[in-house]
Amino acid sequence: MKLSEVDLEILRILKETFTRNGVRPLESDDYFRIWVVRITFYVFLFTLAASGVYAIFGDAADGIMSGVLSLAATFFFGVLFLHLNNESKHPSLILFGLTWLSMVIAFNAL
């Protein structure tokens, strides 16, 4: 299966976002966006690990931990999709839809 030009562009943006070293958020707006995407990713990973530990050692049916995990996941994906839409030369209706869906889920989890 051959990837289209838009798919290759999205993969390039993701690679730049997660592999660029030495990002200082106060140097430019681009670096600040990358920093925000990375921070929301780390928060999502932390809440995912915490919910796994909580499920092993605590009550797995607790609604608060489930809400925190879904909120962290939807904020991460919402910020990521916004970053992809902003960096892409070819805006995608699918990305716009996923961004909207992520934000709606995040606000309903509150």
C-alpha positions, 0 to 999 in steps of 0.5 A: 500500500502506497501512502499519499502525499498527505499521509507522508506529510502527517508522518513527517510532522509527527516525526518532527514533533516527537524527535526534535531535541532541544525544544525550548518553549519560549524561543518561538511559537512553533517550539511552544506548540511542540512543547504543549503536544509533548507535555499532554502526551506525557500527562496521558502516559502518566495517567495511563500508568497510574490507572494501570497501577490503580487497577492492580492495587485498587478498585478498578471500577472507580469512576474518578480514575476512568474520568481522569484517563479519558480526559487526559487522552482526549486532551492529548489527541485534541492538541495533537490534531490541532497541531497537525492541522496547523502544520499541514499544508493540506488541511484534512476534513478527517483531522478537523472531525477528529479534533472536534470529536476529541474536544467534545469527548473531553468536555463531556468527561468534565 
